[in-house]
């Protein structure tokens, strides 16, 4: 089954939008997140990640968008180009050829 879009979802709840970056590099999408050391309930922690995804051939890299939900899910989307060609009738043309000359008798 083919979906109408390419989509990647990442849980990035530990990062703010300013700490995230989504780039298209050729036929790859790169998602990078980093925050400096900060204190949490267990002590101090610093986080960083890099994820790369191959963009499918039927997705235009210029059409890719990203959004961050309020619960910390980053979604990267790109619509797929239609692959189904609509049905159409192809007209038949007739080629008019002169009749072949009668075979010469020897």
C-alpha positions in Angstrom: 0.0 0.0 0.0 1.4 3.4 -1.0 0.8 6.4 1.2 0.2 9.8 -0.3 3.1 11.3 1.7 6.5 10.6 3.2 6.4 11.1 6.9 8.8 10.7 9.8 7.8 11.2 13.5 10.4 11.8 16.2 9.9 12.1 20.0 11.9 15.3 20.8 10.2 16.3 24.0 13.5 17.0 25.7 14.4 19.7 23.2 13.0 23.1 22.5 12.3 24.2 18.9 15.5 26.4 19.1 17.5 23.3 19.8 16.3 21.4 16.8 17.4 21.6 13.1 15.9 19.9 10.1 18.0 20.0 6.8 17.7 18.6 3.3 21.1 17.5 2.0 20.8 16.1 -1.5 18.5 13.0 -1.2 18.8 12.9 2.6 16.9 14.6 5.5 19.0 15.3 8.5 17.5 16.0 11.9 19.8 17.3 14.6 19.0 18.1 18.2 21.3 19.4 21.0 21.0 21.0 24.3 23.7 22.0 26.7 24.1 20.5 30.1 21.1 21.2 32.4 19.9 20.0 35.6 17.1 17.4 35.9 15.7 15.4 38.8 18.7 13.0 38.7 21.5 15.6 38.3 23.0 17.1 35.2 22.4 15.9 31.6 23.4 17.0 28.1 21.6 15.5 25.1 22.5 15.4 21.4 21.2 13.3 18.4 21.6 13.1 14.7 19.1 11.2 12.5 19.3 10.8 8.7 16.6 9.6 6.4 16.7 8.9 2.7 14.1 10.9 0.8 12.1 8.5 -1.5 12.6 9.1 -5.2 8.9 10.1 -5.6 9.1 13.0 -3.0 10.3 16.4 -4.1 12.9 17.6 -1.5 11.7 21.2 -2.0 8.3 20.2 -0.7 9.4 18.9 2.7 8.0 20.6 5.8 8.4 20.0 9.5 6.2 20.8 12.5 6.5 20.3 16.3 3.5 19.2 18.3 2.7 20.5 21.8 3.6 17.1 23.2 7.1 17.1 21.7 6.7 15.1 18.5 8.6 16.4 15.5 6.9 15.5 12.2 8.7 15.8 8.9 6.5 15.4 5.8 6.8 15.5 2.0 3.9 14.8 -0.4 4.5 12.1 -2.9 4.4 12.8 -6.6 1.5 11.1 -8.4 2.7 7.9 -10.1 -0.6 6.9 -11.6 -1.1 8.2 -15.1 -4.7 9.0 -15.8 -6.5 6.8 -18.4 -6.7 8.3 -21.8 -7.6 7.0 -25.3 -4.7 7.1 -27.8 -5.9 7.8 -31.3 -4.8 5.4 -34.0 -3.4 7.0 -37.1 -3.5 5.2 -40.5 -0.5 5.3 -42.8 -1.5 5.3 -46.4 1.0 3.4 -48.5 1.0 3.0 -52.2 0.3 -0.6 -53.1 3.4 -2.7 -53.9 4.1 -3.2 -57.6 3.1 -6.6 -58.9 5.9 -9.1 -58.9 7.8 -9.1 -62.2 7.6 -12.4 -64.0 10.8 -13.7 -65.6 
